[in-house]
Amino acid sequence: MDPSRIPAEFPAPSFRGAQEQALADIRDAFAAGNRVVLVRAPTGSGKSLLARAIMGAAATAGEAAPSEATGAYYTTPQVSQIDDVEADDLLDDLAVIRGKSNYDCVLPGEHDTPVNRAPCARQQGFDCSIRHRCPYFSDRAIASGNRFAAMTLAYFMRTAGSEVFRKRDAVVIDEAHGLAEWAEMYATIEISPDRVPVWDDVGVPDVAADAGPEEDALDRTARFVEALRDVAIRAKDELVGRPELDREEVARRDRLQELISELGWFLEDYREPESPTTWVVDQSGGEESPIDIKPLDPARYLRHTVWDRGNRFALLSATILSKEAFCRGVGLDPADVALVDVEHTFPLANRPLYDVTQGSMTYEHRDETVPKIARLIVRLMAEHPDEKGLIHAHSYDIAERLTERLGEFGVAARVRRHDRQNRDAELEAWKASADPEVFVSVKMEEALDLKGDRCRWQVVCKAPYRNTNDSRVARRLEDGQWAWYHRTALRTVIQACGRVVRAPDDHGATYLADDSLLDLFERAEADTPGWFRDQVDAMTTPSLPAFDPEAALAGIDASPSGGAGAGRRRGRRSGGSESGNAGHSSRGADGSKAGDGDATGDSGTTDDASVRTRSERDAERRRDHPLSDVWGDG
């Protein structure tokens, strides 16, 4: 790697914000001999362009000996980031490769078959006459031979040890803050009827109750895993011996192969006395119930799947909050790692935080607090009648409760939400809409670019603490890792705040509705980046309009009673988005503040039309459309 090339490899025609200084600092960090450089760059600072500049410093085939690694990988946990890379003309020299299931077979009669279920996967010795035209193998060949290859972190990890995607000179990991958690998720072994094709052929013990006198639940689990692995190998060998398989049998064979590999990895690590991995076991239902085997701080897993894949690494994120803690979690020696901080150049006035806390959103207080937040959202709709909003609901339970309340208040005509199945479709519909829709979302705090009028305001409904019922979280807290607990929540809040302000001239307001968020800022103060601490210190309690469903719908053609055409369009009130306070007016029509009560009762219309969200009405229109038999139900 030649660090001196980094600034010149920047792909854009000019620098923005602190990019030029950042590249100089990254160059110097690599030139000083660091194998790994952490780049802490605020959201919207153009990390993908910084990544491409770093990749350009990797050795080329003409500069290195045949046995030496050349070229670079770009990888990220987020599929949407790979989509953005593929669509960016400035990054057109990155060859993108995805998993087989993302490509369709091109053989006659197989055009609706994903490549991982195609005849080449179903038939022994199948010789595809048009393999050179296969979209997957074509993209794989291009990416493997290209100087720069881009892929998701999941694909990158799965190809560890591959002869196709060998070690390269440089590896850039974007959105790297959650690397340890992603590795834990990928390395978790789920033993359940859905994930174990031979479930009915094995007896699943109660690993806690059946442990021997010298065993614990983990030891008993290891003994069971040995037996399960033997059964899976026999079932896989029987399938592999057949000359031809149907699609279901291919899926069974592939899952058995994955399961055998997962179980083997666990047994190998469990038996290794020097392994740094701590394993925990979850089995809530006792005998014949599913078992989850989860690793803590899987540094050994990362060594094989990530750290052995390159000579030099750049890890980019806005929220690597503690260098030492991050290095500990991913198995790096802090002495071999440099941290480069990129200055935040977005004006503070354009990215305000507002304290609109309504109470605690812990489980025992949620019944009381959710209705208050729903009323708050109606008032924020009135404050932003012509602007799109995003509600970070944190969980599907909270999202459902909020959506139901908003329907009762008669403002569902402006609301869109998603479930687990239609998540991407509803997100794209909301982004494409010209109306000021409010999107109730779950787990969309990261990798979402809502620049400009795509979204001007958002609400964080709950402090995003990790679930203490998760055995890994519980084990860490038993060990006193409360700083980690607060740090991971703060990281998610900072990521969420970056969704709506994407450039120096962009602006967007973030409203904080859970009391626990204020407590979090105090507890995690030592790990808070200076630029975000500035936002917290500048936080104010805003003045908002009174609760008025009609005012909440003023920007669309609807009314609280659901009657079409009853709404009235209004322009922005004075103090609108053109002002220096990023779209927030100083006081509502009645002078009320966010925390003030109002005389309006909770009762709202329950007319069927008024409680249907945008998502539900879109689905109904598709069902009633003459082409619904072609489109399907969506």
C-alpha positions as CSV (number, residue, x, y, z in Angstrom):
1,M,0.0,0.0,0.0
2,D,1.3,3.5,-0.9
3,P,-0.4,5.9,1.5
4,S,0.9,8.9,-0.4
5,R,-1.6,8.2,-3.2
6,I,-4.6,8.6,-1.0
7,P,-5.4,12.3,-1.5
8,A,-4.9,12.0,-5.3
9,E,-7.2,9.0,-5.5
10,F,-10.2,11.0,-4.2
11,P,-12.9,10.4,-6.9
12,A,-14.9,13.7,-6.7
13,P,-13.9,16.8,-8.7
14,S,-13.6,18.8,-5.5
15,F,-13.5,18.4,-1.7
16,R,-16.4,19.1,0.6
17,G,-16.2,20.1,4.2
18,A,-13.3,18.5,6.0
19,Q,-12.6,15.8,3.4
20,E,-9.2,17.1,2.2
21,Q,-7.9,17.4,5.8
22,A,-9.4,13.9,6.6
23,L,-7.5,12.3,3.7
24,A,-4.2,13.9,4.7
25,D,-4.7,12.6,8.3
26,I,-5.6,9.1,7.0
27,R,-2.5,9.2,4.8
28,D,-0.3,10.1,7.7
29,A,-1.8,7.4,9.9
30,F,-1.0,4.7,7.4
31,A,2.4,6.1,6.6
32,A,3.2,5.9,10.4
33,G,3.0,2.1,10.1
34,N,-0.5,1.5,11.5
35,R,-2.1,-1.6,10.1
36,V,-5.6,-0.4,11.0
37,V,-7.0,3.1,10.9
38,L,-10.3,4.0,12.4
39,V,-11.9,7.0,10.7
40,R,-14.6,8.6,12.8
41,A,-16.4,10.7,10.3
42,P,-19.8,12.4,11.1
43,T,-22.9,11.3,9.1
44,G,-23.1,13.1,5.8
45,S,-19.3,13.7,5.4
46,G,-19.0,11.5,2.3
47,K,-17.5,8.3,3.8
48,S,-17.9,6.3,0.6
49,L,-15.7,8.8,-1.3
50,L,-13.1,8.7,1.5
51,A,-13.3,4.9,1.2
52,R,-12.6,5.0,-2.5
53,A,-9.5,7.2,-2.0
54,I,-8.1,4.8,0.6
55,M,-8.7,1.9,-1.8
56,G,-6.8,3.6,-4.5
57,A,-3.6,3.4,-2.4
58,A,-3.6,-0.4,-2.6
59,A,-0.8,-2.1,-4.5
60,T,-1.5,-2.9,-8.1
61,A,-0.5,-6.1,-10.0
62,G,2.4,-4.2,-11.7
63,E,3.7,-3.0,-8.3
64,A,3.7,-6.3,-6.3
65,A,5.3,-9.7,-6.7
66,P,2.9,-12.5,-8.0
67,S,2.6,-13.9,-4.5
68,E,1.7,-10.6,-2.8
69,A,-1.8,-9.3,-2.3
70,T,-3.1,-6.5,-4.5
71,G,-6.3,-4.5,-4.9
72,A,-8.9,-3.6,-2.3
73,Y,-12.2,-4.7,-0.9
74,Y,-15.1,-2.4,0.1
75,T,-17.6,-4.0,2.5
76,T,-20.4,-2.9,4.7
77,P,-23.0,-4.6,6.8
78,Q,-25.8,-2.6,5.1
79,V,-27.3,-3.8,1.8
80,S,-28.5,-0.2,1.2
81,Q,-24.9,1.0,1.3
82,I,-24.0,-1.4,-1.5
83,D,-27.0,-0.2,-3.5
84,D,-25.7,3.4,-3.1
85,V,-22.2,2.4,-4.2
86,E,-23.6,0.7,-7.3
87,A,-25.7,3.7,-8.2
88,D,-22.9,6.3,-7.6
89,D,-21.2,7.4,-10.8
90,L,-18.1,8.5,-8.8
91,L,-17.7,4.9,-7.7
92,D,-18.2,3.2,-11.0
93,D,-14.8,1.4,-10.8
94,L,-16.0,-0.7,-7.9
95,A,-17.3,-4.1,-9.1
96,V,-20.3,-5.1,-7.0
97,I,-21.0,-8.8,-6.2
98,R,-24.0,-10.1,-4.3
99,G,-25.1,-13.5,-3.0
100,K,-26.5,-16.1,-5.4
101,S,-30.0,-15.7,-4.2
102,N,-30.0,-12.1,-5.7
103,Y,-29.6,-13.4,-9.3
104,D,-32.0,-15.3,-11.5
105,C,-31.0,-18.2,-13.7
106,V,-31.0,-17.4,-17.5
107,L,-31.6,-21.0,-18.7
108,P,-34.9,-21.5,-20.7
109,G,-37.7,-22.3,-18.3
110,E,-35.7,-21.2,-15.2
111,H,-36.0,-17.5,-15.4
112,D,-37.8,-17.3,-12.1
113,T,-35.3,-19.5,-10.4
114,P,-32.6,-17.9,-8.2
115,V,-29.1,-19.1,-9.1
116,N,-28.7,-20.9,-5.7
117,R,-31.7,-23.2,-6.8
118,A,-30.8,-23.5,-10.5
119,P,-30.0,-26.8,-12.3
120,C,-26.3,-26.3,-11.6
121,A,-27.2,-26.6,-7.9
122,R,-29.7,-29.4,-8.4
123,Q,-28.0,-31.8,-10.7
124,Q,-24.7,-33.6,-10.2
125,G,-22.2,-32.9,-12.9
126,F,-24.5,-30.4,-14.6
127,D,-22.6,-28.7,-17.4
128,C,-24.2,-25.3,-18.1
129,S,-23.8,-24.4,-21.7
130,I,-24.3,-20.7,-21.0
131,R,-22.5,-20.3,-17.7
132,H,-20.5,-17.4,-19.2
133,R,-23.9,-15.6,-19.4
134,C,-25.0,-16.4,-15.9
135,P,-25.4,-13.1,-14.1
136,Y,-24.0,-14.4,-10.8
137,F,-20.9,-16.1,-12.1
138,S,-20.3,-13.2,-14.5
139,D,-20.5,-10.6,-11.7
140,R,-18.3,-12.9,-9.5
141,A,-15.7,-13.2,-12.3
142,I,-15.6,-9.4,-12.8
143,A,-15.4,-8.6,-9.1
144,S,-12.7,-11.2,-8.4
145,G,-10.6,-9.9,-11.3
146,N,-11.3,-6.2,-10.7
147,R,-8.9,-3.9,-8.8
148,F,-11.8,-3.0,-6.4
149,A,-14.5,-5.3,-5.3
150,A,-17.6,-4.3,-3.2
151,M,-19.8,-6.7,-1.3
152,T,-21.9,-6.9,1.9
153,L,-20.1,-7.9,5.1
154,A,-22.1,-11.1,5.2
155,Y,-20.9,-12.1,1.7
156,F,-17.4,-11.0,2.6
157,M,-17.3,-13.2,5.7
158,R,-18.8,-16.2,3.9
159,T,-16.1,-16.1,1.3
160,A,-13.3,-16.4,3.8
161,G,-10.9,-19.0,2.6
162,S,-12.2,-18.8,-1.0
163,E,-9.9,-19.2,-3.9
164,V,-11.9,-16.7,-5.8
165,F,-11.8,-13.9,-3.3
166,R,-8.4,-14.1,-1.8
167,K,-6.5,-11.8,0.5
168,R,-6.1,-8.2,-0.8
169,D,-3.8,-5.4,0.0
170,A,-6.4,-3.1,1.5
171,V,-9.9,-3.6,3.1
172,V,-12.3,-0.8,3.8
173,I,-15.2,-1.5,6.1
174,D,-17.9,1.2,6.0
175,E,-20.4,1.6,8.9
176,A,-17.9,-0.4,11.0
177,H,-19.2,0.6,14.4
178,G,-21.3,-2.5,14.8
179,L,-18.6,-5.0,13.6
180,A,-18.5,-6.9,16.8
181,E,-22.3,-7.2,17.0
182,W,-22.6,-8.2,13.4
183,A,-20.0,-10.9,13.9
184,E,-21.9,-12.2,17.0
185,M,-25.1,-12.3,14.9
186,Y,-23.4,-14.2,12.0
187,A,-21.7,-16.6,14.4
188,T,-24.9,-17.3,16.4
189,I,-26.1,-20.9,15.9
190,E,-29.9,-21.3,15.9
191,I,-31.1,-24.8,16.6
192,S,-34.8,-24.8,15.9
193,P,-37.3,-26.6,13.6
194,D,-37.0,-23.9,11.0
195,R,-33.2,-24.0,10.9
196,V,-32.5,-27.7,11.4
197,P,-33.7,-30.0,8.6
198,V,-33.2,-33.1,10.8
199,W,-35.1,-31.7,13.8
200,D,-37.5,-34.7,14.0
201,D,-34.5,-37.1,13.9
202,V,-32.9,-36.0,17.1
203,G,-34.1,-35.6,20.6
204,V,-33.4,-32.1,22.0
205,P,-32.5,-32.2,25.7
206,D,-33.2,-29.7,28.3
207,V,-29.5,-28.6,28.4
208,A,-29.7,-27.0,31.9
209,A,-31.6,-29.8,33.6
210,D,-29.8,-32.7,31.8
211,A,-26.3,-31.5,32.5
212,G,-24.2,-34.1,34.3
213,P,-22.6,-33.6,37.7
214,E,-19.4,-32.1,36.2
215,E,-21.2,-30.2,33.5
216,D,-23.0,-26.9,32.9
217,A,-25.5,-26.1,30.2
218,L,-22.8,-25.2,27.8
219,D,-21.1,-28.6,28.2
220,R,-24.4,-30.4,27.8
221,T,-25.1,-28.4,24.7
222,A,-21.7,-29.4,23.2
223,R,-22.5,-33.1,23.7
224,F,-25.8,-32.6,22.0
225,V,-24.2,-30.6,19.1
226,E,-21.8,-33.5,18.5
227,A,-24.7,-35.9,18.1
228,L,-26.7,-33.5,15.9
229,R,-23.7,-32.9,13.7
230,D,-23.4,-36.6,13.0
231,V,-27.1,-36.9,12.1
232,A,-26.8,-33.9,9.8
233,I,-23.7,-35.3,8.0
234,R,-25.5,-38.6,7.3
235,A,-28.5,-36.7,5.9
236,K,-26.3,-34.5,3.8
237,D,-24.3,-37.4,2.4
238,E,-27.5,-39.1,1.4
239,L,-28.6,-36.1,-0.6
240,V,-25.2,-35.5,-2.2
241,G,-25.2,-39.1,-3.4
242,R,-28.3,-38.6,-5.5
243,P,-27.9,-37.7,-9.2
244,E,-30.6,-35.0,-9.2
245,L,-32.4,-33.0,-6.6
246,D,-35.5,-30.8,-6.8
247,R,-35.5,-27.2,-5.4
248,E,-36.7,-28.2,-1.9
249,E,-34.0,-30.9,-1.7
250,V,-31.3,-28.4,-2.8
251,A,-32.5,-26.0,-0.1
252,R,-32.3,-28.9,2.4
253,R,-28.8,-29.9,1.3
254,D,-27.5,-26.4,1.4
255,R,-28.9,-25.8,4.9
256,L,-27.4,-29.1,6.1
257,Q,-24.0,-28.0,4.8
258,E,-24.3,-24.6,6.5
259,L,-25.5,-26.3,9.8
260,I,-22.6,-28.8,9.7
261,S,-20.1,-25.9,9.3
262,E,-21.7,-23.9,12.1
263,L,-21.8,-26.8,14.5
264,G,-18.2,-27.7,13.6
265,W,-17.0,-24.1,14.2
266,F,-18.7,-24.1,17.6
267,L,-17.2,-27.4,18.7
268,E,-13.7,-26.4,17.5
269,D,-13.9,-23.2,19.5
270,Y,-15.5,-24.8,22.5
271,R,-12.6,-27.3,22.7
272,E,-9.9,-24.7,22.3
273,P,-8.6,-23.9,25.8
274,E,-7.0,-20.6,24.6
275,S,-10.0,-19.3,22.7
276,P,-11.1,-15.8,23.7
277,T,-14.7,-16.5,22.8
278,T,-17.3,-16.9,25.6
279,W,-20.3,-18.9,24.6
280,V,-23.8,-18.5,26.2
281,V,-26.8,-20.7,25.6
282,D,-30.5,-19.8,25.5
283,Q,-33.2,-22.4,25.8
284,S,-36.4,-21.0,27.4
285,G,-38.7,-23.9,26.7
286,G,-36.8,-26.8,28.1
287,E,-36.8,-30.2,26.4
288,E,-37.6,-30.4,22.7
289,S,-37.5,-26.5,22.5
290,P,-35.1,-24.4,20.3
291,I,-31.6,-23.6,21.5
292,D,-29.6,-20.5,20.6
293,I,-25.8,-20.8,21.0
294,K,-24.3,-17.2,21.0
295,P,-20.7,-16.0,21.2
296,L,-19.5,-13.0,23.1
297,D,-16.8,-10.8,21.6
298,P,-16.0,-13.3,18.8
299,A,-12.5,-12.1,18.1
300,R,-11.4,-15.5,16.8
301,Y,-14.3,-15.6,14.4
302,L,-13.3,-12.1,13.1
303,R,-9.7,-13.1,12.7
304,H,-10.5,-15.8,10.2
305,T,-13.3,-13.9,8.4
306,V,-12.0,-10.4,8.4
307,W,-8.5,-9.7,9.7
308,D,-6.8,-12.4,7.7
309,R,-8.3,-11.0,4.5
310,G,-6.1,-7.9,4.1
311,N,-2.8,-6.3,4.8
312,R,-4.2,-2.9,5.8
313,F,-7.6,-1.9,7.0
314,A,-9.6,1.3,7.2
315,L,-12.8,1.2,9.3
316,L,-15.2,4.1,8.8
317,S,-18.1,5.2,11.0
318,A,-19.6,8.2,12.7
319,T,-20.0,6.3,15.9
320,I,-16.9,4.4,17.0
321,L,-17.2,6.0,20.4
322,S,-14.3,4.5,22.2
323,K,-11.2,3.3,20.4
324,E,-10.1,1.0,23.3
325,A,-13.5,-0.6,23.7
326,F,-14.0,-1.1,20.0
327,C,-10.6,-2.7,19.6
328,R,-11.3,-5.0,22.6
329,G,-14.6,-6.1,21.0
330,V,-13.2,-7.0,17.6
331,G,-9.8,-8.5,18.7
332,L,-7.4,-5.7,17.7
333,D,-4.5,-4.4,19.6
334,P,-5.0,-0.6,20.2
335,A,-1.3,-0.1,19.8
336,D,-1.6,-1.1,16.1
337,V,-4.6,1.1,15.5
338,A,-4.8,4.8,14.8
339,L,-7.9,7.0,15.2
340,V,-8.6,9.8,12.8
341,D,-11.3,12.2,13.8
342,V,-13.1,14.1,10.9
343,E,-14.4,17.5,11.8
344,H,-18.2,18.1,11.6
345,T,-18.8,21.0,9.3
346,F,-22.6,21.1,9.3
347,P,-23.9,24.3,11.1
348,L,-25.3,23.5,14.5
349,A,-28.4,25.5,13.8
350,N,-29.3,23.1,11.0
351,R,-29.3,20.0,13.1
352,P,-31.2,20.9,16.3
353,L,-32.3,18.5,19.1
354,Y,-35.5,19.3,20.9
355,D,-36.6,18.1,24.3
356,V,-40.2,17.0,24.0
357,T,-40.0,14.2,26.5
358,Q,-43.3,12.7,27.6
359,G,-42.3,10.2,30.3
360,S,-40.5,6.9,30.5
361,M,-40.8,4.3,27.7
362,T,-39.6,1.4,29.8
363,Y,-42.0,-1.6,29.5
364,E,-43.8,-0.9,32.8
365,H,-44.5,2.7,31.9
366,R,-45.3,2.3,28.2
367,D,-49.1,2.1,28.5
368,E,-49.1,5.5,30.1
369,T,-46.4,7.1,27.8
370,V,-47.3,5.9,24.3
371,P,-50.7,7.8,24.2
372,K,-48.8,11.0,25.2
373,I,-46.3,10.5,22.4
374,A,-49.0,9.9,19.9
375,R,-50.6,13.2,20.9
376,L,-47.2,14.8,20.6
377,I,-46.9,13.4,17.0
378,V,-50.2,15.0,16.1
379,R,-48.9,18.4,17.4
380,L,-45.6,17.9,15.4
381,M,-47.7,17.2,12.3
382,A,-49.3,20.6,12.8
383,E,-45.9,22.2,13.4
384,H,-44.7,20.6,10.1
385,P,-47.8,20.5,7.9
386,D,-46.0,20.5,4.6
387,E,-42.9,18.4,5.6
388,K,-42.3,14.7,5.8
389,G,-41.6,13.2,9.2
390,L,-40.0,9.9,10.4
391,I,-41.0,8.2,13.7
392,H,-38.3,5.9,15.2
393,A,-40.6,3.6,17.1
394,H,-37.8,1.2,18.2
395,S,-40.1,-1.9,18.2
396,Y,-43.1,-3.3,16.2
397,D,-45.1,-3.2,19.4
398,I,-44.6,0.5,19.9
399,A,-45.1,1.1,16.2
400,E,-48.5,-0.7,16.3
401,R,-49.6,1.1,19.4
402,L,-48.7,4.5,17.9
403,T,-50.3,3.8,14.6
404,E,-53.5,2.7,16.3
405,R,-53.7,5.8,18.4
406,L,-53.0,8.1,15.4
407,G,-55.8,6.4,13.6
408,E,-58.1,7.0,16.6
409,F,-57.1,10.7,16.5
410,G,-58.2,10.8,12.8
411,V,-54.8,11.5,11.3
412,A,-54.1,8.1,9.7
413,A,-54.4,9.7,6.2
414,R,-51.0,11.2,6.7
415,V,-49.4,8.1,8.3
416,R,-47.5,5.3,6.7
417,R,-46.0,2.2,8.4
418,H,-44.4,-1.1,7.6
419,D,-44.2,-4.6,8.9
420,R,-41.4,-7.2,8.7
421,Q,-42.5,-8.3,5.2
422,N,-43.1,-5.0,3.4
423,R,-40.4,-3.0,5.0
424,D,-38.4,-2.0,1.9
425,A,-41.5,-1.5,-0.3
426,E,-43.1,0.9,2.2
427,L,-39.9,2.8,2.8
428,E,-39.5,3.4,-1.0
429,A,-43.1,4.4,-1.3
430,W,-42.7,7.0,1.5
431,K,-39.5,8.4,0.0
432,A,-41.1,8.7,-3.4
433,S,-44.3,10.3,-2.2
434,A,-44.8,14.0,-2.9
435,D,-47.1,14.4,0.1
436,P,-45.9,15.2,3.6
437,E,-46.3,11.7,4.9
438,V,-45.2,10.6,8.4
439,F,-43.5,7.2,8.4
440,V,-43.7,5.1,11.5
441,S,-40.5,2.9,11.3
442,V,-38.7,0.2,13.2
443,K,-34.9,-0.2,13.1
444,M,-34.2,2.5,10.5
445,E,-31.7,4.5,12.5
446,E,-28.8,3.6,10.2
447,A,-27.9,3.6,6.5
448,L,-30.8,5.8,5.5
449,D,-30.1,8.9,3.4
450,L,-33.0,11.4,3.8
451,K,-31.5,14.4,2.3
452,G,-33.4,17.5,1.5
453,D,-37.2,17.3,1.4
454,R,-37.2,13.5,1.8
455,C,-37.5,14.3,5.5
456,R,-37.4,17.4,7.6
457,W,-38.2,16.2,11.1
458,Q,-38.1,13.0,13.1
459,V,-39.0,11.7,16.6
460,V,-36.9,9.3,18.7
461,C,-39.6,7.5,20.7
462,K,-37.4,5.4,23.0
463,A,-33.8,5.2,24.3
464,P,-32.6,2.2,22.2
465,Y,-31.1,0.1,24.9
466,R,-30.3,-3.5,24.1
467,N,-32.8,-6.1,25.3
468,T,-31.7,-7.3,28.8
469,N,-33.5,-10.6,28.1
470,D,-30.8,-11.4,25.6
471,S,-28.3,-13.8,27.2
472,R,-25.3,-11.9,25.8
473,V,-26.6,-8.6,27.2
474,A,-27.4,-10.1,30.5
475,R,-24.0,-11.8,30.7
476,R,-22.2,-8.5,30.0
477,L,-24.2,-6.6,32.6
478,E,-23.5,-9.4,35.1
479,D,-19.8,-8.6,34.4
480,G,-20.4,-4.9,35.1
481,Q,-20.2,-3.7,31.4
482,W,-22.6,-0.9,31.9
483,A,-20.4,1.5,29.9
484,W,-20.8,-0.8,26.9
485,Y,-24.6,-0.9,27.5
486,H,-24.9,2.9,27.5
487,R,-22.4,3.3,24.6
488,T,-24.3,1.0,22.3
489,A,-27.6,3.0,23.0
490,L,-25.9,6.3,22.4
491,R,-24.4,5.0,19.2
492,T,-27.9,4.2,17.8
493,V,-29.2,7.7,18.9
494,I,-26.4,9.4,17.1
495,Q,-26.9,7.3,14.0
496,A,-30.6,8.2,14.1
497,C,-29.9,11.9,14.4
498,G,-27.9,11.8,11.2
499,R,-30.7,10.5,9.0
500,V,-32.2,13.9,8.2
501,V,-29.2,16.2,7.8
502,R,-27.0,15.1,5.0
503,A,-25.1,18.2,3.8
504,P,-23.9,21.5,5.1
505,D,-26.9,23.3,3.5
506,D,-29.4,20.6,4.6
507,H,-31.5,21.0,7.8
508,G,-33.8,18.8,9.9
509,A,-35.1,18.7,13.5
510,T,-34.9,15.7,15.8
511,Y,-37.4,15.5,18.7
512,L,-36.6,13.3,21.7
513,A,-39.7,11.9,23.4
514,D,-38.4,9.4,26.0
515,D,-37.1,10.7,29.4
516,S,-34.5,8.0,29.4
517,L,-32.7,9.7,26.5
518,L,-31.7,12.6,28.7
519,D,-30.4,10.2,31.3
520,L,-28.5,8.4,28.6
521,F,-26.7,11.6,27.5
522,E,-25.5,12.0,31.1
523,R,-24.4,8.5,31.6
524,A,-22.5,8.2,28.3
525,E,-21.0,11.7,28.4
526,A,-17.4,10.5,28.4
527,D,-18.0,8.6,25.1
528,T,-19.9,11.3,23.3
529,P,-18.1,12.9,20.3
530,G,-17.6,16.7,20.7
531,W,-19.8,17.6,17.8
532,F,-22.7,15.6,19.2
533,R,-22.2,17.0,22.7
534,D,-22.6,20.4,21.1
535,Q,-26.0,19.4,19.8
536,V,-27.0,18.0,23.2
537,D,-25.8,21.2,25.0
538,A,-27.8,23.4,22.6
539,M,-31.0,21.3,23.0
540,T,-34.1,23.4,23.9
541,T,-37.8,22.7,24.7
542,P,-39.8,24.0,21.8
543,S,-43.1,25.7,21.6
544,L,-45.6,23.6,19.6
545,P,-49.2,24.1,18.4
546,A,-52.1,22.7,20.5
547,F,-53.4,19.2,19.8
548,D,-55.5,19.7,16.6
549,P,-56.0,16.8,14.2
550,E,-57.3,19.1,11.5
551,A,-54.2,21.3,11.7
552,A,-52.1,18.0,11.5
553,L,-53.8,17.3,8.1
554,A,-53.6,20.8,6.8
555,G,-50.9,19.9,4.3
556,I,-52.8,17.1,2.5
557,D,-56.2,16.7,0.9
558,A,-57.9,15.1,3.9
559,S,-59.7,15.8,7.1
560,P,-59.9,14.1,10.5
561,S,-63.3,12.7,9.6
562,G,-61.8,11.0,6.5
563,G,-63.8,13.1,4.0
564,A,-61.9,13.7,0.7
565,G,-61.3,17.3,-0.1
566,A,-62.2,18.5,3.4
567,G,-58.6,19.4,4.2
568,R,-57.1,22.7,3.3
569,R,-53.6,23.3,2.1
570,R,-51.5,25.9,3.9
571,G,-48.1,27.4,3.1
572,R,-45.4,27.4,5.8
573,R,-46.2,29.7,8.7
574,S,-43.7,32.5,9.5
575,G,-40.6,31.1,11.1
576,G,-40.6,28.2,8.6
577,S,-37.9,26.1,7.1
578,E,-36.1,29.1,5.6
579,S,-35.2,30.4,9.1
580,G,-32.1,29.7,11.0
581,N,-33.8,27.3,13.4
582,A,-34.2,24.6,10.8
583,G,-37.9,24.7,10.2
584,H,-39.1,25.2,13.8
585,S,-41.5,28.0,14.6
586,S,-41.0,29.8,17.9
587,R,-44.5,29.3,19.3
588,G,-47.7,27.6,18.3
589,A,-51.0,29.3,17.6
590,D,-52.1,29.2,21.2
591,G,-48.6,29.9,22.6
592,S,-48.4,26.4,24.1
593,K,-45.1,24.6,24.6
594,A,-44.3,21.0,23.9
595,G,-44.7,20.0,27.5
596,D,-47.9,22.0,28.1
597,G,-51.3,20.3,28.5
598,D,-54.2,21.3,26.4
599,A,-58.0,21.1,26.7
600,T,-58.5,18.8,23.7
601,G,-59.8,15.4,24.7
602,D,-58.3,12.1,23.6
603,S,-61.3,11.1,21.7
604,G,-60.9,11.0,17.9
605,T,-63.0,9.7,15.1
606,T,-63.1,5.9,14.6
607,D,-64.6,6.1,11.1
608,D,-63.1,3.3,9.1
609,A,-61.8,5.6,6.4
610,S,-60.0,7.8,8.9
611,V,-58.1,5.0,10.7
612,R,-56.6,3.5,7.5
613,T,-53.0,4.4,7.0
614,R,-51.4,5.3,3.7
615,S,-50.0,1.8,3.6
616,E,-53.4,0.2,4.0
617,R,-55.1,2.4,1.5
618,D,-52.3,1.7,-1.1
619,A,-52.9,-2.0,-0.6
620,E,-56.6,-1.6,-1.0
621,R,-56.1,0.3,-4.3
622,R,-53.9,-2.4,-5.6
623,R,-56.5,-5.0,-4.8
624,D,-59.2,-3.0,-6.5
625,H,-57.1,-2.2,-9.6
626,P,-58.0,-4.0,-12.9
627,L,-54.4,-5.3,-13.0
628,S,-54.5,-6.6,-9.5
629,D,-54.2,-10.2,-10.8
630,V,-50.9,-9.2,-12.4
631,W,-49.6,-7.1,-9.6
632,G,-50.6,-9.3,-6.8
633,D,-51.5,-8.0,-3.4
634,G,-48.2,-6.2,-2.8
